Amino acid sequence: MSANNLWRERDYYGRPWPENAFWVGSDGGGGAYFIVCDSDTDSAVYYIDWENRLHDFSDIQQLQVAGSIPAYLDLTRRDMRELLAEFDED
């Protein structure tokens, strides 16, 4: 909840954080994963990258990274396994 409040108070790197967007995670470098709370569809997960000015909240579909929260969790687990495997190789 604190991240959602922070982005609404300060904006998201110069962009207003939508009232219906709920932050669910970070990529560790300022990118944000979020869901849209008032959507009638399954809770798709979206990603916005603060460095890429082409990405904004106006065309939400271009920001979708997973069709549901379970699919997002699967992607996150896969990414974590790949990251851990890289450390094991060193």
PDB file of N, CA, C and O in Angstrom:
ATOM      1  N   MET A   1       0.817  -1.196   0.000  1.00  0.00           N
ATOM      2  CA  MET A   1       0.000   0.000   0.000  1.00  0.00           C
ATOM      3  C   MET A   1       0.861   1.261   0.000  1.00  0.00           C
ATOM      4  O   MET A   1       0.496   2.262  -0.616  1.00  0.00           O
ATOM      5  N   SER A   2       1.994   1.217   0.684  1.00  0.00           N
ATOM      6  CA  SER A   2       2.805   2.428   0.778  1.00  0.00           C
ATOM      7  C   SER A   2       3.346   2.853  -0.586  1.00  0.00           C
ATOM      8  O   SER A   2       3.441   4.048  -0.865  1.00  0.00           O
ATOM      9  N   ALA A   3       3.704   1.887  -1.441  1.00  0.00           N
ATOM     10  CA  ALA A   3       4.183   2.250  -2.777  1.00  0.00           C
ATOM     11  C   ALA A   3       3.084   2.934  -3.583  1.00  0.00           C
ATOM     12  O   ALA A   3       3.348   3.906  -4.290  1.00  0.00           O
ATOM     13  N   ASN A   4       1.859   2.436  -3.481  1.00  0.00           N
ATOM     14  CA  ASN A   4       0.742   3.060  -4.188  1.00  0.00           C
ATOM     15  C   ASN A   4       0.537   4.490  -3.715  1.00  0.00           C
ATOM     16  O   ASN A   4       0.345   5.394  -4.529  1.00  0.00           O
ATOM     17  N   ASN A   5       0.575   4.696  -2.420  1.00  0.00           N
ATOM     18  CA  ASN A   5       0.412   6.046  -1.877  1.00  0.00           C
ATOM     19  C   ASN A   5       1.559   6.951  -2.301  1.00  0.00           C
ATOM     20  O   ASN A   5       1.344   8.115  -2.637  1.00  0.00           O
ATOM     21  N   LEU A   6       2.779   6.418  -2.287  1.00  0.00           N
ATOM     22  CA  LEU A   6       3.947   7.202  -2.684  1.00  0.00           C
ATOM     23  C   LEU A   6       3.821   7.665  -4.129  1.00  0.00           C
ATOM     24  O   LEU A   6       4.034   8.841  -4.422  1.00  0.00           O
ATOM     25  N   TRP A   7       3.473   6.743  -5.043  1.00  0.00           N
ATOM     26  CA  TRP A   7       3.366   7.127  -6.454  1.00  0.00           C
ATOM     27  C   TRP A   7       2.235   8.123  -6.674  1.00  0.00           C
ATOM     28  O   TRP A   7       2.344   8.998  -7.533  1.00  0.00           O
ATOM     29  N   ARG A   8       1.166   8.005  -5.924  1.00  0.00           N
ATOM     30  CA  ARG A   8       0.066   8.968  -6.094  1.00  0.00           C
ATOM     31  C   ARG A   8       0.458  10.350  -5.570  1.00  0.00           C
ATOM     32  O   ARG A   8       0.072  11.366  -6.148  1.00  0.00           O
ATOM     33  N   GLU A   9       1.214  10.388  -4.490  1.00  0.00           N
ATOM     34  CA  GLU A   9       1.619  11.672  -3.914  1.00  0.00           C
ATOM     35  C   GLU A   9       2.692  12.360  -4.748  1.00  0.00           C
ATOM     36  O   GLU A   9       2.645  13.575  -4.940  1.00  0.00           O
ATOM     37  N   ARG A  10       3.656  11.593  -5.244  1.00  0.00           N
ATOM     38  CA  ARG A  10       4.819  12.176  -5.916  1.00  0.00           C
ATOM     39  C   ARG A  10       4.795  12.027  -7.432  1.00  0.00           C
ATOM     40  O   ARG A  10       5.661  12.583  -8.107  1.00  0.00           O
ATOM     41  N   ASP A  11       3.860  11.317  -7.972  1.00  0.00           N
ATOM     42  CA  ASP A  11       3.824  10.929  -9.379  1.00  0.00           C
ATOM     43  C   ASP A  11       4.862   9.834  -9.625  1.00  0.00           C
ATOM     44  O   ASP A  11       5.773   9.618  -8.826  1.00  0.00           O
ATOM     45  N   TYR A  12       4.695   9.168 -10.736  1.00  0.00           N
ATOM     46  CA  TYR A  12       5.609   8.092 -11.115  1.00  0.00           C
ATOM     47  C   TYR A  12       6.575   8.651 -12.152  1.00  0.00           C
ATOM     48  O   TYR A  12       6.305   8.603 -13.351  1.00  0.00           O
ATOM     49  N   TYR A  13       7.685   9.173 -11.692  1.00  0.00           N
ATOM     50  CA  TYR A  13       8.707   9.750 -12.560  1.00  0.00           C
ATOM     51  C   TYR A  13       8.094  10.737 -13.557  1.00  0.00           C
ATOM     52  O   TYR A  13       8.341  10.658 -14.761  1.00  0.00           O
ATOM     53  N   GLY A  14       7.301  11.656 -13.041  1.00  0.00           N
ATOM     54  CA  GLY A  14       6.717  12.695 -13.867  1.00  0.00           C
ATOM     55  C   GLY A  14       5.380  12.342 -14.497  1.00  0.00           C
ATOM     56  O   GLY A  14       4.787  13.165 -15.195  1.00  0.00           O
ATOM     57  N   ARG A  15       4.906  11.145 -14.261  1.00  0.00           N
ATOM     58  CA  ARG A  15       3.598  10.732 -14.796  1.00  0.00           C
ATOM     59  C   ARG A  15       2.651  10.528 -13.621  1.00  0.00           C
ATOM     60  O   ARG A  15       3.040   9.924 -12.622  1.00  0.00           O
ATOM     61  N   PRO A  16       1.420  11.014 -13.717  1.00  0.00           N
ATOM     62  CA  PRO A  16       0.460  10.748 -12.642  1.00  0.00           C
ATOM     63  C   PRO A  16       0.200   9.244 -12.516  1.00  0.00           C
ATOM     64  O   PRO A  16      -0.011   8.560 -13.518  1.00  0.00           O
ATOM     65  N   TRP A  17       0.216   8.739 -11.294  1.00  0.00           N
ATOM     66  CA  TRP A  17      -0.099   7.331 -11.044  1.00  0.00           C
ATOM     67  C   TRP A  17      -1.618   7.189 -11.029  1.00  0.00           C
ATOM     68  O   TRP A  17      -2.281   7.832 -10.215  1.00  0.00           O
ATOM     69  N   PRO A  18      -2.189   6.359 -11.916  1.00  0.00           N
ATOM     70  CA  PRO A  18      -3.648   6.254 -11.988  1.00  0.00           C
ATOM     71  C   PRO A  18      -4.268   5.761 -10.687  1.00  0.00           C
ATOM     72  O   PRO A  18      -3.713   4.896 -10.011  1.00  0.00           O
ATOM     73  N   GLU A  19      -5.409   6.313 -10.348  1.00  0.00           N
ATOM     74  CA  GLU A  19      -6.118   5.910  -9.129  1.00  0.00           C
ATOM     75  C   GLU A  19      -6.497   4.435  -9.149  1.00  0.00           C
ATOM     76  O   GLU A  19      -6.573   3.807  -8.093  1.00  0.00           O
ATOM     77  N   ASN A  20      -6.735   3.871 -10.330  1.00  0.00           N
ATOM     78  CA  ASN A  20      -7.163   2.473 -10.418  1.00  0.00           C
ATOM     79  C   ASN A  20      -5.996   1.500 -10.545  1.00  0.00           C
ATOM     80  O   ASN A  20      -6.215   0.292 -10.639  1.00  0.00           O
ATOM     81  N   ALA A  21      -4.766   1.997 -10.548  1.00  0.00           N
ATOM     82  CA  ALA A  21      -3.587   1.132 -10.642  1.00  0.00           C
ATOM     83  C   ALA A  21      -3.111   0.764  -9.243  1.00  0.00           C
ATOM     84  O   ALA A  21      -2.971   1.624  -8.374  1.00  0.00           O
ATOM     85  N   PHE A  22      -2.865  -0.530  -9.037  1.00  0.00           N
ATOM     86  CA  PHE A  22      -2.386  -1.013  -7.744  1.00  0.00           C
ATOM     87  C   PHE A  22      -1.029  -1.674  -7.952  1.00  0.00           C
ATOM     88  O   PHE A  22      -0.931  -2.705  -8.618  1.00  0.00           O
ATOM     89  N   TRP A  23       0.012  -1.084  -7.385  1.00  0.00           N
ATOM     90  CA  TRP A  23       1.380  -1.555  -7.515  1.00  0.00           C
ATOM     91  C   TRP A  23       1.513  -2.936  -6.882  1.00  0.00           C
ATOM     92  O   TRP A  23       1.077  -3.144  -5.750  1.00  0.00           O
ATOM     93  N   VAL A  24       2.118  -3.890  -7.611  1.00  0.00           N
ATOM     94  CA  VAL A  24       2.316  -5.241  -7.060  1.00  0.00           C
ATOM     95  C   VAL A  24       3.775  -5.647  -7.025  1.00  0.00           C
ATOM     96  O   VAL A  24       4.098  -6.683  -6.444  1.00  0.00           O
ATOM     97  N   GLY A  25       4.670  -4.875  -7.622  1.00  0.00           N
ATOM     98  CA  GLY A  25       6.073  -5.249  -7.574  1.00  0.00           C
ATOM     99  C   GLY A  25       6.949  -4.296  -8.352  1.00  0.00           C
ATOM    100  O   GLY A  25       6.477  -3.404  -9.057  1.00  0.00           O
ATOM    101  N   SER A  26       8.240  -4.518  -8.200  1.00  0.00           N
ATOM    102  CA  SER A  26       9.247  -3.687  -8.840  1.00  0.00           C
ATOM    103  C   SER A  26      10.274  -4.580  -9.515  1.00  0.00           C
ATOM    104  O   SER A  26      10.456  -5.734  -9.125  1.00  0.00           O
ATOM    105  N   ASP A  27      10.942  -4.044 -10.526  1.00  0.00           N
ATOM    106  CA  ASP A  27      12.027  -4.790 -11.149  1.00  0.00           C
ATOM    107  C   ASP A  27      13.367  -4.483 -10.483  1.00  0.00           C
ATOM    108  O   ASP A  27      14.407  -4.980 -10.916  1.00  0.00           O
ATOM    109  N   GLY A  28      13.341  -3.674  -9.443  1.00  0.00           N
ATOM    110  CA  GLY A  28      14.559  -3.323  -8.728  1.00  0.00           C
ATOM    111  C   GLY A  28      15.273  -2.119  -9.311  1.00  0.00           C
ATOM    112  O   GLY A  28      16.236  -1.626  -8.725  1.00  0.00           O
ATOM    113  N   GLY A  29      14.817  -1.643 -10.450  1.00  0.00           N
ATOM    114  CA  GLY A  29      15.455  -0.502 -11.094  1.00  0.00           C
ATOM    115  C   GLY A  29      14.498   0.631 -11.392  1.00  0.00           C
ATOM    116  O   GLY A  29      14.806   1.498 -12.210  1.00  0.00           O
ATOM    117  N   GLY A  30      13.358   0.644 -10.754  1.00  0.00           N
ATOM    118  CA  GLY A  30      12.400   1.714 -10.950  1.00  0.00           C
ATOM    119  C   GLY A  30      11.199   1.328 -11.785  1.00  0.00           C
ATOM    120  O   GLY A  30      10.203   2.052 -11.791  1.00  0.00           O
ATOM    121  N   GLY A  31      11.260   0.203 -12.493  1.00  0.00           N
ATOM    122  CA  GLY A  31      10.102  -0.272 -13.238  1.00  0.00           C
ATOM    123  C   GLY A  31       9.060  -0.806 -12.272  1.00  0.00           C
ATOM    124  O   GLY A  31       9.401  -1.356 -11.225  1.00  0.00           O
ATOM    125  N   ALA A  32       7.793  -0.644 -12.621  1.00  0.00           N
ATOM    126  CA  ALA A  32       6.711  -1.038 -11.716  1.00  0.00           C
ATOM    127  C   ALA A  32       5.763  -2.027 -12.380  1.00  0.00           C
ATOM    128  O   ALA A  32       5.370  -1.850 -13.533  1.00  0.00           O
ATOM    129  N   TYR A  33       5.404  -3.064 -11.641  1.00  0.00           N
ATOM    130  CA  TYR A  33       4.359  -4.008 -12.031  1.00  0.00           C
ATOM    131  C   TYR A  33       3.096  -3.610 -11.285  1.00  0.00           C
ATOM    132  O   TYR A  33       3.148  -3.270 -10.103  1.00  0.00           O
ATOM    133  N   PHE A  34       1.952  -3.653 -11.980  1.00  0.00           N
ATOM    134  CA  PHE A  34       0.715  -3.225 -11.346  1.00  0.00           C
ATOM    135  C   PHE A  34      -0.477  -3.941 -11.967  1.00  0.00           C
ATOM    136  O   PHE A  34      -0.391  -4.499 -13.061  1.00  0.00           O
ATOM    137  N   ILE A  35      -1.588  -3.913 -11.242  1.00  0.00           N
ATOM    138  CA  ILE A  35      -2.855  -4.401 -11.755  1.00  0.00           C
ATOM    139  C   ILE A  35      -3.817  -3.227 -11.829  1.00  0.00           C
ATOM    140  O   ILE A  35      -3.607  -2.200 -11.182  1.00  0.00           O
ATOM    141  N   VAL A  36      -4.868  -3.380 -12.615  1.00  0.00           N
ATOM    142  CA  VAL A  36      -5.901  -2.355 -12.730  1.00  0.00           C
ATOM    143  C   VAL A  36      -7.102  -2.841 -11.934  1.00  0.00           C
ATOM    144  O   VAL A  36      -7.714  -3.852 -12.281  1.00  0.00           O
ATOM    145  N   CYS A  37      -7.433  -2.142 -10.896  1.00  0.00           N
ATOM    146  CA  CYS A  37      -8.442  -2.605  -9.936  1.00  0.00           C
ATOM    147  C   CYS A  37      -9.874  -2.551 -10.435  1.00  0.00           C
ATOM    148  O   CYS A  37     -10.700  -3.339  -9.974  1.00  0.00           O
ATOM    149  N   ASP A  38     -10.201  -1.672 -11.342  1.00  0.00           N
ATOM    150  CA  ASP A  38     -11.585  -1.571 -11.775  1.00  0.00           C
ATOM    151  C   ASP A  38     -11.854  -2.322 -13.083  1.00  0.00           C
ATOM    152  O   ASP A  38     -12.874  -2.098 -13.736  1.00  0.00           O
ATOM    153  N   SER A  39     -10.953  -3.191 -13.450  1.00  0.00           N
ATOM    154  CA  SER A  39     -11.113  -3.943 -14.694  1.00  0.00           C
ATOM    155  C   SER A  39     -12.176  -5.021 -14.540  1.00  0.00           C
ATOM    156  O   SER A  39     -12.276  -5.660 -13.492  1.00  0.00           O
ATOM    157  N   ASP A  40     -12.965  -5.219 -15.581  1.00  0.00           N
ATOM    158  CA  ASP A  40     -13.973  -6.276 -15.582  1.00  0.00           C
ATOM    159  C   ASP A  40     -13.375  -7.614 -15.989  1.00  0.00           C
ATOM    160  O   ASP A  40     -14.026  -8.651 -15.852  1.00  0.00           O
ATOM    161  N   THR A  41     -12.168  -7.603 -16.477  1.00  0.00           N
ATOM    162  CA  THR A  41     -11.511  -8.822 -16.920  1.00  0.00           C
ATOM    163  C   THR A  41     -10.681  -9.408 -15.802  1.00  0.00           C
ATOM    164  O   THR A  41     -10.584  -8.835 -14.717  1.00  0.00           O
ATOM    165  N   ASP A  42     -10.078 -10.564 -16.074  1.00  0.00           N
ATOM    166  CA  ASP A  42      -9.168 -11.169 -15.116  1.00  0.00           C
ATOM    167  C   ASP A  42      -8.060 -10.170 -14.789  1.00  0.00           C
ATOM    168  O   ASP A  42      -7.736  -9.317 -15.615  1.00  0.00           O
ATOM    169  N   SER A  43      -7.497 -10.264 -13.633  1.00  0.00           N
ATOM    170  CA  SER A  43      -6.499  -9.299 -13.173  1.00  0.00           C
ATOM    171  C   SER A  43      -5.182  -9.467 -13.916  1.00  0.00           C
ATOM    172  O   SER A  43      -4.246 -10.091 -13.418  1.00  0.00           O
ATOM    173  N   ALA A  44      -5.126  -8.903 -15.107  1.00  0.00           N
ATOM    174  CA  ALA A  44      -3.876  -8.902 -15.862  1.00  0.00           C
ATOM    175  C   ALA A  44      -2.844  -8.082 -15.094  1.00  0.00           C
ATOM    176  O   ALA A  44      -3.196  -7.216 -14.293  1.00  0.00           O
ATOM    177  N   VAL A  45      -1.579  -8.361 -15.344  1.00  0.00           N
ATOM    178  CA  VAL A  45      -0.494  -7.629 -14.702  1.00  0.00           C
ATOM    179  C   VAL A  45       0.213  -6.826 -15.788  1.00  0.00           C
ATOM    180  O   VAL A  45       0.463  -7.321 -16.887  1.00  0.00           O
ATOM    181  N   TYR A  46       0.528  -5.583 -15.458  1.00  0.00           N
ATOM    182  CA  TYR A  46       1.134  -4.652 -16.394  1.00  0.00           C
ATOM    183  C   TYR A  46       2.479  -4.188 -15.844  1.00  0.00           C
ATOM    184  O   TYR A  46       2.742  -4.272 -14.644  1.00  0.00           O
ATOM    185  N   TYR A  47       3.326  -3.695 -16.753  1.00  0.00           N
ATOM    186  CA  TYR A  47       4.649  -3.206 -16.370  1.00  0.00           C
ATOM    187  C   TYR A  47       4.894  -1.885 -17.069  1.00  0.00           C
ATOM    188  O   TYR A  47       4.661  -1.745 -18.269  1.00  0.00           O
ATOM    189  N   ILE A  48       5.367  -0.921 -16.301  1.00  0.00           N
ATOM    190  CA  ILE A  48       5.769   0.355 -16.889  1.00  0.00           C
ATOM    191  C   ILE A  48       7.210   0.638 -16.496  1.00  0.00           C
ATOM    192  O   ILE A  48       7.595   0.492 -15.336  1.00  0.00           O
ATOM    193  N   ASP A  49       7.992   1.041 -17.477  1.00  0.00           N
ATOM    194  CA  ASP A  49       9.414   1.323 -17.293  1.00  0.00           C
ATOM    195  C   ASP A  49       9.597   2.837 -17.273  1.00  0.00           C
ATOM    196  O   ASP A  49       9.291   3.518 -18.252  1.00  0.00           O
ATOM    197  N   TRP A  50      10.083   3.345 -16.188  1.00  0.00           N
ATOM    198  CA  TRP A  50      10.210   4.789 -16.028  1.00  0.00           C
ATOM    199  C   TRP A  50      11.192   5.401 -17.019  1.00  0.00           C
ATOM    200  O   TRP A  50      11.081   6.585 -17.337  1.00  0.00           O
ATOM    201  N   GLU A  51      12.153   4.618 -17.514  1.00  0.00           N
ATOM    202  CA  GLU A  51      13.154   5.157 -18.436  1.00  0.00           C
ATOM    203  C   GLU A  51      12.635   5.298 -19.863  1.00  0.00           C
ATOM    204  O   GLU A  51      13.139   6.125 -20.623  1.00  0.00           O
ATOM    205  N   ASN A  52      11.641   4.508 -20.234  1.00  0.00           N
ATOM    206  CA  ASN A  52      11.137   4.513 -21.599  1.00  0.00           C
ATOM    207  C   ASN A  52       9.958   5.466 -21.695  1.00  0.00           C
ATOM    208  O   ASN A  52       8.846   5.115 -21.301  1.00  0.00           O
ATOM    209  N   ARG A  53      10.183   6.643 -22.205  1.00  0.00           N
ATOM    210  CA  ARG A  53       9.135   7.666 -22.290  1.00  0.00           C
ATOM    211  C   ARG A  53       8.022   7.282 -23.268  1.00  0.00           C
ATOM    212  O   ARG A  53       6.960   7.906 -23.270  1.00  0.00           O
ATOM    213  N   LEU A  54       8.258   6.256 -24.103  1.00  0.00           N
ATOM    214  CA  LEU A  54       7.196   5.811 -24.996  1.00  0.00           C
ATOM    215  C   LEU A  54       6.100   5.104 -24.219  1.00  0.00           C
ATOM    216  O   LEU A  54       4.948   5.057 -24.651  1.00  0.00           O
ATOM    217  N   HIS A  55       6.464   4.559 -23.078  1.00  0.00           N
ATOM    218  CA  HIS A  55       5.472   3.871 -22.256  1.00  0.00           C
ATOM    219  C   HIS A  55       4.786   4.875 -21.349  1.00  0.00           C
ATOM    220  O   HIS A  55       5.428   5.614 -20.603  1.00  0.00           O
ATOM    221  N   ASP A  56       3.490   4.880 -21.434  1.00  0.00           N
ATOM    222  CA  ASP A  56       2.712   5.664 -20.495  1.00  0.00           C
ATOM    223  C   ASP A  56       1.426   4.908 -20.212  1.00  0.00           C
ATOM    224  O   ASP A  56       1.180   3.846 -20.784  1.00  0.00           O
ATOM    225  N   PHE A  57       0.627   5.448 -19.348  1.00  0.00           N
ATOM    226  CA  PHE A  57      -0.576   4.745 -18.908  1.00  0.00           C
ATOM    227  C   PHE A  57      -1.738   4.874 -19.892  1.00  0.00           C
ATOM    228  O   PHE A  57      -2.780   4.251 -19.690  1.00  0.00           O
ATOM    229  N   SER A  58      -1.582   5.664 -20.947  1.00  0.00           N
ATOM    230  CA  SER A  58      -2.712   5.916 -21.844  1.00  0.00           C
ATOM    231  C   SER A  58      -3.103   4.704 -22.684  1.00  0.00           C
ATOM    232  O   SER A  58      -4.283   4.527 -22.989  1.00  0.00           O
ATOM    233  N   ASP A  59      -2.147   3.872 -23.060  1.00  0.00           N
ATOM    234  CA  ASP A  59      -2.452   2.658 -23.826  1.00  0.00           C
ATOM    235  C   ASP A  59      -2.068   1.460 -22.970  1.00  0.00           C
ATOM    236  O   ASP A  59      -0.999   0.873 -23.137  1.00  0.00           O
ATOM    237  N   ILE A  60      -2.948   1.114 -22.065  1.00  0.00           N
ATOM    238  CA  ILE A  60      -2.659   0.108 -21.049  1.00  0.00           C
ATOM    239  C   ILE A  60      -2.314  -1.254 -21.650  1.00  0.00           C
ATOM    240  O   ILE A  60      -1.506  -1.990 -21.083  1.00  0.00           O
ATOM    241  N   GLN A  61      -2.907  -1.595 -22.775  1.00  0.00           N
ATOM    242  CA  GLN A  61      -2.679  -2.921 -23.354  1.00  0.00           C
ATOM    243  C   GLN A  61      -1.226  -3.132 -23.765  1.00  0.00           C
ATOM    244  O   GLN A  61      -0.732  -4.258 -23.707  1.00  0.00           O
ATOM    245  N   GLN A  62      -0.536  -2.080 -24.177  1.00  0.00           N
ATOM    246  CA  GLN A  62       0.873  -2.224 -24.558  1.00  0.00           C
ATOM    247  C   GLN A  62       1.755  -2.543 -23.343  1.00  0.00           C
ATOM    248  O   GLN A  62       2.896  -2.978 -23.501  1.00  0.00           O
ATOM    249  N   LEU A  63       1.232  -2.330 -22.149  1.00  0.00           N
ATOM    250  CA  LEU A  63       2.004  -2.553 -20.929  1.00  0.00           C
ATOM    251  C   LEU A  63       1.780  -3.933 -20.314  1.00  0.00           C
ATOM    252  O   LEU A  63       2.458  -4.290 -19.350  1.00  0.00           O
ATOM    253  N   GLN A  64       0.847  -4.711 -20.849  1.00  0.00           N
ATOM    254  CA  GLN A  64       0.517  -6.013 -20.242  1.00  0.00           C
ATOM    255  C   GLN A  64       1.674  -6.992 -20.397  1.00  0.00           C
ATOM    256  O   GLN A  64       2.217  -7.169 -21.487  1.00  0.00           O
ATOM    257  N   VAL A  65       2.044  -7.633 -19.269  1.00  0.00           N
ATOM    258  CA  VAL A  65       3.108  -8.637 -19.284  1.00  0.00           C
ATOM    259  C   VAL A  65       2.591 -10.026 -18.946  1.00  0.00           C
ATOM    260  O   VAL A  65       3.250 -11.022 -19.244  1.00  0.00           O
ATOM    261  N   ALA A  66       1.421 -10.103 -18.329  1.00  0.00           N
ATOM    262  CA  ALA A  66       0.832 -11.398 -17.975  1.00  0.00           C
ATOM    263  C   ALA A  66      -0.687 -11.245 -17.939  1.00  0.00           C
ATOM    264  O   ALA A  66      -1.214 -10.205 -17.543  1.00  0.00           O
ATOM    265  N   GLY A  67      -1.372 -12.297 -18.360  1.00  0.00           N
ATOM    266  CA  GLY A  67      -2.820 -12.246 -18.426  1.00  0.00           C
ATOM    267  C   GLY A  67      -3.528 -12.406 -17.103  1.00  0.00           C
ATOM    268  O   GLY A  67      -4.731 -12.165 -17.005  1.00  0.00           O
ATOM    269  N   SER A  68      -2.786 -12.813 -16.074  1.00  0.00           N
ATOM    270  CA  SER A  68      -3.377 -13.016 -14.752  1.00  0.00           C
ATOM    271  C   SER A  68      -2.284 -12.955 -13.698  1.00  0.00           C
ATOM    272  O   SER A  68      -1.094 -12.999 -14.012  1.00  0.00           O
ATOM    273  N   ILE A  69      -2.701 -12.856 -12.465  1.00  0.00           N
ATOM    274  CA  ILE A  69      -1.719 -12.853 -11.373  1.00  0.00           C
ATOM    275  C   ILE A  69      -0.984 -14.194 -11.292  1.00  0.00           C
ATOM    276  O   ILE A  69       0.235 -14.194 -11.121  1.00  0.00           O
ATOM    277  N   PRO A  70      -1.679 -15.350 -11.409  1.00  0.00           N
ATOM    278  CA  PRO A  70      -0.929 -16.615 -11.412  1.00  0.00           C
ATOM    279  C   PRO A  70       0.107 -16.691 -12.547  1.00  0.00           C
ATOM    280  O   PRO A  70       1.204 -17.212 -12.346  1.00  0.00           O
ATOM    281  N   ALA A  71      -0.232 -16.179 -13.726  1.00  0.00           N
ATOM    282  CA  ALA A  71       0.733 -16.176 -14.834  1.00  0.00           C
ATOM    283  C   ALA A  71       1.921 -15.266 -14.514  1.00  0.00           C
ATOM    284  O   ALA A  71       3.061 -15.590 -14.849  1.00  0.00           O
ATOM    285  N   TYR A  72       1.655 -14.130 -13.869  1.00  0.00           N
ATOM    286  CA  TYR A  72       2.726 -13.223 -13.449  1.00  0.00           C
ATOM    287  C   TYR A  72       3.649 -13.915 -12.438  1.00  0.00           C
ATOM    288  O   TYR A  72       4.870 -13.783 -12.514  1.00  0.00           O
ATOM    289  N   LEU A  73       3.065 -14.644 -11.503  1.00  0.00           N
ATOM    290  CA  LEU A  73       3.872 -15.364 -10.514  1.00  0.00           C
ATOM    291  C   LEU A  73       4.723 -16.441 -11.185  1.00  0.00           C
ATOM    292  O   LEU A  73       5.872 -16.653 -10.796  1.00  0.00           O
ATOM    293  N   ASP A  74       4.172 -17.115 -12.182  1.00  0.00           N
ATOM    294  CA  ASP A  74       4.960 -18.105 -12.935  1.00  0.00           C
ATOM    295  C   ASP A  74       6.152 -17.446 -13.612  1.00  0.00           C
ATOM    296  O   ASP A  74       7.264 -17.973 -13.568  1.00  0.00           O
ATOM    297  N   LEU A  75       5.927 -16.294 -14.240  1.00  0.00           N
ATOM    298  CA  LEU A  75       7.026 -15.563 -14.879  1.00  0.00           C
ATOM    299  C   LEU A  75       8.079 -15.145 -13.860  1.00  0.00           C
ATOM    300  O   LEU A  75       9.278 -15.244 -14.117  1.00  0.00           O
ATOM    301  N   THR A  76       7.623 -14.680 -12.712  1.00  0.00           N
ATOM    302  CA  THR A  76       8.549 -14.244 -11.666  1.00  0.00           C
ATOM    303  C   THR A  76       9.387 -15.414 -11.157  1.00  0.00           C
ATOM    304  O   THR A  76      10.594 -15.275 -10.961  1.00  0.00           O
ATOM    305  N   ARG A  77       8.753 -16.560 -10.942  1.00  0.00           N
ATOM    306  CA  ARG A  77       9.494 -17.757 -10.501  1.00  0.00           C
ATOM    307  C   ARG A  77      10.522 -18.174 -11.541  1.00  0.00           C
ATOM    308  O   ARG A  77      11.653 -18.516 -11.197  1.00  0.00           O
ATOM    309  N   ARG A  78      10.134 -18.147 -12.816  1.00  0.00           N
ATOM    310  CA  ARG A  78      11.063 -18.507 -13.881  1.00  0.00           C
ATOM    311  C   ARG A  78      12.261 -17.558 -13.892  1.00  0.00           C
ATOM    312  O   ARG A  78      13.409 -17.994 -13.989  1.00  0.00           O
ATOM    313  N   ASP A  79      11.986 -16.269 -13.794  1.00  0.00           N
ATOM    314  CA  ASP A  79      13.068 -15.284 -13.780  1.00  0.00           C
ATOM    315  C   ASP A  79      13.989 -15.497 -12.590  1.00  0.00           C
ATOM    316  O   ASP A  79      15.207 -15.369 -12.722  1.00  0.00           O
ATOM    317  N   MET A  80      13.432 -15.816 -11.438  1.00  0.00           N
ATOM    318  CA  MET A  80      14.252 -16.053 -10.244  1.00  0.00           C
ATOM    319  C   MET A  80      15.118 -17.299 -10.416  1.00  0.00           C
ATOM    320  O   MET A  80      16.287 -17.300 -10.030  1.00  0.00           O
ATOM    321  N   ARG A  81      14.550 -18.361 -10.994  1.00  0.00           N
ATOM    322  CA  ARG A  81      15.343 -19.581 -11.243  1.00  0.00           C
ATOM    323  C   ARG A  81      16.508 -19.280 -12.182  1.00  0.00           C
ATOM    324  O   ARG A  81      17.629 -19.731 -11.948  1.00  0.00           O
ATOM    325  N   GLU A  82      16.244 -18.519 -13.242  1.00  0.00           N
ATOM    326  CA  GLU A  82      17.302 -18.165 -14.188  1.00  0.00           C
ATOM    327  C   GLU A  82      18.379 -17.311 -13.518  1.00  0.00           C
ATOM    328  O   GLU A  82      19.570 -17.504 -13.761  1.00  0.00           O
ATOM    329  N   LEU A  83      17.967 -16.391 -12.695  1.00  0.00           N
ATOM    330  CA  LEU A  83      18.919 -15.537 -11.988  1.00  0.00           C
ATOM    331  C   LEU A  83      19.769 -16.351 -11.032  1.00  0.00           C
ATOM    332  O   LEU A  83      20.987 -16.178 -10.977  1.00  0.00           O
ATOM    333  N   LEU A  84      19.136 -17.237 -10.280  1.00  0.00           N
ATOM    334  CA  LEU A  84      19.889 -18.071  -9.351  1.00  0.00           C
ATOM    335  C   LEU A  84      20.838 -19.012 -10.082  1.00  0.00           C
ATOM    336  O   LEU A  84      21.933 -19.286  -9.592  1.00  0.00           O
ATOM    337  N   ALA A  85      20.438 -19.504 -11.235  1.00  0.00           N
ATOM    338  CA  ALA A  85      21.307 -20.384 -12.019  1.00  0.00           C
ATOM    339  C   ALA A  85      22.548 -19.628 -12.490  1.00  0.00           C
ATOM    340  O   ALA A  85      23.635 -20.205 -12.538  1.00  0.00           O
ATOM    341  N   GLU A  86      22.407 -18.359 -12.834  1.00  0.00           N
ATOM    342  CA  GLU A  86      23.561 -17.553 -13.225  1.00  0.00           C
ATOM    343  C   GLU A  86      24.556 -17.412 -12.079  1.00  0.00           C
ATOM    344  O   GLU A  86      25.766 -17.453 -12.299  1.00  0.00           O
ATOM    345  N   PHE A  87      24.054 -17.247 -10.864  1.00  0.00           N
ATOM    346  CA  PHE A  87      24.945 -17.140  -9.706  1.00  0.00           C
ATOM    347  C   PHE A  87      25.614 -18.476  -9.409  1.00  0.00           C
ATOM    348  O   PHE A  87      26.767 -18.501  -8.980  1.00  0.00           O
ATOM    349  N   ASP A  88      24.924 -19.569  -9.627  1.00  0.00           N
ATOM    350  CA  ASP A  88      25.505 -20.884  -9.395  1.00  0.00           C
ATOM    351  C   ASP A  88      26.630 -21.191 -10.360  1.00  0.00           C
ATOM    352  O   ASP A  88      27.546 -21.939 -10.017  1.00  0.00           O
ATOM    353  N   GLU A  89      26.582 -20.626 -11.572  1.00  0.00           N
ATOM    354  CA  GLU A  89      27.612 -20.841 -12.575  1.00  0.00           C
ATOM    355  C   GLU A  89      28.904 -20.143 -12.210  1.00  0.00           C
ATOM    356  O   GLU A  89      29.981 -20.572 -12.623  1.00  0.00           O
ATOM    357  N   ASP A  90      28.810 -19.062 -11.434  1.00  0.00           N
ATOM    358  CA  ASP A  90      30.011 -18.270 -11.077  1.00  0.00           C
ATOM    359  C   ASP A  90      30.795 -18.938 -10.031  1.00  0.00           C
ATOM    360  O   ASP A  90      31.830 -18.421  -9.610  1.00  0.00           O
TER     361      ASP A  90
END
